[in-house]
Amino acid sequence: MTLQNQMITTSEFSALTGIPVRKIAQWLRQGRLDGVKQAGKWMINRDEIEKASSPEAAAGETPVASAAGYSISEFSAMTYLTAKGVSLWLKQGLLTGSQDDAGAWRIDAANLEARHVKRLLRS
């Protein structure tokens, strides 16, 4: 595998780790993750996934999505949407996620990169 094939975008990194792209970009700027900018976009070596998944990286960073995503209350706390609004957006298809056997929703971390959601993120 060539070096080029080992490099992934911040969106791909987010999908693999569940860490929001905003947080990944912040870590890249701070030097907590190693990456390079190519044509104005961050590219990260796949080996950095282990570094980002370590307990040291997660210390003080909340919330970090599990592989299953965010709960409605976690997603609501990260955005200016209420829990009722998050539920409504799920039903309308404006957010993607899945329900477990008990009916609890898990919202996909990739939703944080959608244009209509980005503008609602809390700082």
N, C-alpha and C positions, 0 to 999 in steps of 0.2 A: 504494500500500500504506500503510495507517495504521500509526502507531507501535505500536499493540497487536498488529498482525500481525507486526511485526518482533521482538517480545519472545518469548523461548523459555525453557523451564524448564531447570534444571540437568541433568535427565535427557536432554533433547533435545540440550543443549549437549555432554554427554558422548558421546552417540551420534554426533554430528557430528565431534567432535575426537578421541575415544578417550581423553580424560582422565577419570580416575575422578571421580565426583560429589563425593566427600570432598575431593579436591584443589581442585575448582572452588569449593566452598563456602569452603574455607580462603582461596583467592585473593580471593574476594569480601569476606570479613571483613577481609583485609589491605589491601584497596583496589587489588590488582593487576589486578582486573577490575572493570568498572563494572556494577552491577546494582542493582535495587530489590527490596524485599520487598513482596509483595502477598499478603495473607491468610496471612502466615506462610511463604510460599515465595519463594525467590529467582527473579527474572525477569531475564534477561540479553538485551541487544540483540544481534542477529545479527552486528553489526559487530565485536563482541568476539572472534569466532572467529579473525580474523586476528591479533589481539593475542596470544591464547593459543597460536597456532601458530607464533609467531615464535621464533627461536633464543634470544633473550633470556629469554623466558618459560620455555623448557625448561631453561635453565642450572641445573644442580644439582637438577633434578627427575627422579628415576628411580623406576621405569621408566615411560615414557609409551607407551601402546599405539600401534602403527601402525594404519593403517586395517584391517589384517587381525587385530588383537587381540594377545593375549599368547601366548607359547609356554608349554608346560607348566611349564618350569623358572622362567620369569618369574612366572607366576601362583602357583606354589608358594612362591616367595620372598616374595610379597606377603601370603600367608595362612599359617595354621598347618597347611595341608594338605601332605602330602608329594607328590612327583611321582606316586607310585603312587596316592595318594588322588585327585589331580586326574584322572588317567586313568580311575579307577573311576567317579568322579562324571560324567565325560563319557559313559561307556558306559551309565550308569544314567539319563541324561537330567537330572541335577541341575545340570549346567552346559551351556551352549550354546557351540558352536564349529563349526569346519569343518576338514576335512583337505585338505592340498594333494595334488598328484599323487604325491609321495614318501611320503605317509602321515603327515606331521608335522601335529600339531594346532595350531590358533590359537584361543584361547579369547576369546569376545566380551567386550569391556570392560563391557558392561551387566551381566554376571554379578556385578560388584562391588557392585551395588545390591540384589541379591536378599537377602532377610532371612536366609536360611540361610547366606549367604556373608559378609554384613556382620559377623556376630559372630565370624568367623574371621580378620578382617583384622588384620595386624600394624600397630602404631602407627608 
